[in-house]
Each structure stands twice: as C-alpha cells, then as structure tokens.
C-alpha cells in the first residue's frame, strides 16, 4: 500500500496498491549497467513484457 508521500506524488485520492518494478540491465560481462525503477498505481497500470534474444551483441562504450 502506498505511503502518504507516494499518494501525493502519484495523484492518488485513496490508497490503491502501488506497483514497484525494478529492471536491471546487465552487460556481456554480467555486470549491472542500468537500474530502472517505476512506481505506478495498480488501478492505472499493467505490467507486461516480452524478451527476445536472437543472438548476443557486443556492447560498445559511450564516449562523452
């Protein structure tokens, strides 16, 4: 169930359950690269995903 600050941030009038999802993307060396976090009202969100891995790809670093 959401805390008071979560209800305010998400604009929820009552207290419906909140879905927290975490997504961790790993590199070819199995080290975590990206952590994505999402919080949404269960009354307004649905979690669905498809993962298709046809072949491994080499990752390249990003230069700044």
DRENMAR-277414 format. One record per residue (C-alpha): x, y negated, z; residue number from 1; residue in one letter; chain. Coordinates in Angstrom, 2 decimals. Each point is the difference from the previous one (the first is absolute). Example, Ala and Ser with C-alpha at 12.3 -4.5 7.8 and 13.67 -1.06 7.14 Angstrom:
X 12.30	Y 4.50	Z 7.80	resi 1	resn A	chain A
X 1.37	Y -3.44	Z -0.66	resi 2	resn S	chain A
! end
This chain:
X 0.00	Y 0.00	Z 0.00	resi 1	resn X	chain A
X 1.31	Y -3.48	Z -0.80	resi 2	resn X	chain A
X 1.39	Y -2.37	Z 2.57	resi 3	resn X	chain A
X -1.44	Y -3.53	Z 0.29	resi 4	resn X	chain A
X 2.81	Y -1.54	Z -2.06	resi 5	resn X	chain A
X -0.49	Y 2.61	Z -2.76	resi 6	resn X	chain A
X -3.75	Y -0.76	Z -0.12	resi 7	resn X	chain A
X 0.80	Y -3.71	Z -0.39	resi 8	resn X	chain A
X 2.70	Y 0.53	Z -2.66	resi 9	resn X	chain A
X -2.18	Y 2.37	Z -2.05	resi 10	resn X	chain A
X -3.17	Y -2.08	Z 0.45	resi 11	resn X	chain A
X -1.95	Y 2.82	Z 1.66	resi 12	resn X	chain A
X -3.10	Y -1.07	Z 1.92	resi 13	resn X	chain A
X -0.38	Y 3.25	Z 1.96	resi 14	resn X	chain A
X 2.49	Y 2.69	Z 0.76	resi 15	resn X	chain A
X 0.01	Y 2.59	Z -2.80	resi 16	resn X	chain A
X 2.98	Y 2.34	Z -0.08	resi 17	resn X	chain A
X 3.15	Y -1.34	Z -1.68	resi 18	resn X	chain A
X 2.05	Y 2.18	Z -2.33	resi 19	resn X	chain A
X 3.78	Y -0.46	Z 0.29	resi 20	resn X	chain A
X 2.03	Y 1.49	Z -2.84	resi 21	resn X	chain A
X 3.76	Y 0.18	Z -0.31	resi 22	resn X	chain A
X 1.84	Y 0.82	Z -3.21	resi 23	resn X	chain A
X 3.70	Y 0.82	Z 0.01	resi 24	resn X	chain A
X 1.86	Y 0.13	Z -3.32	resi 25	resn X	chain A
X 3.23	Y 2.01	Z 0.04	resi 26	resn X	chain A
X 2.94	Y -0.20	Z -2.41	resi 27	resn X	chain A
X 1.72	Y 2.88	Z -1.73	resi 28	resn X	chain A
X 2.30	Y 0.32	Z 3.03	resi 29	resn X	chain A
X -3.10	Y 0.51	Z 2.20	resi 30	resn X	chain A
X 0.61	Y -3.28	Z 1.86	resi 31	resn X	chain A
X -3.04	Y -2.26	Z 0.56	resi 32	resn X	chain A
X -0.11	Y -2.98	Z -2.37	resi 33	resn X	chain A
X -3.37	Y -1.67	Z 0.54	resi 34	resn X	chain A
X -2.59	Y 0.05	Z 2.79	resi 35	resn X	chain A
X -3.45	Y -1.23	Z -0.93	resi 36	resn X	chain A
X -2.68	Y -0.54	Z 2.66	resi 37	resn X	chain A
X -3.69	Y -0.71	Z -0.56	resi 38	resn X	chain A
X -2.81	Y -0.56	Z 2.49	resi 39	resn X	chain A
X -3.62	Y -0.15	Z -1.18	resi 40	resn X	chain A
X -3.50	Y 0.47	Z 1.34	resi 41	resn X	chain A
X -1.22	Y 3.56	Z -0.56	resi 42	resn X	chain A
X -3.36	Y -1.40	Z -1.05	resi 43	resn X	chain A
X 1.63	Y -1.83	Z -2.93	resi 44	resn X	chain A
X 2.86	Y 2.29	Z -1.04	resi 45	resn X	chain A
X 0.60	Y 3.44	Z -1.39	resi 46	resn X	chain A
X 3.35	Y 1.74	Z -0.14	resi 47	resn X	chain A
X 0.74	Y 1.98	Z -3.14	resi 48	resn X	chain A
X 3.22	Y 0.71	Z -1.83	resi 49	resn X	chain A
X 1.54	Y 2.11	Z -2.71	resi 50	resn X	chain A
X 3.65	Y 0.96	Z -0.18	resi 51	resn X	chain A
X 1.47	Y 1.21	Z -3.27	resi 52	resn X	chain A
X 3.68	Y 0.81	Z -0.25	resi 53	resn X	chain A
X 0.87	Y 1.20	Z -3.48	resi 54	resn X	chain A
X 3.74	Y -0.39	Z 0.25	resi 55	resn X	chain A
X 2.46	Y -1.64	Z 2.40	resi 56	resn X	chain A
X 1.33	Y -3.43	Z -0.98	resi 57	resn X	chain A
X 3.24	Y -1.60	Z 1.02	resi 58	resn X	chain A
X -0.51	Y -3.12	Z 2.13	resi 59	resn X	chain A
X 2.05	Y -3.10	Z -0.69	resi 60	resn X	chain A
X 0.83	Y -2.73	Z 2.50	resi 61	resn X	chain A
X -1.47	Y -3.49	Z -0.37	resi 62	resn X	chain A
X 2.47	Y -2.86	Z -0.27	resi 63	resn X	chain A
X -0.91	Y -3.32	Z 1.54	resi 64	resn X	chain A
! end
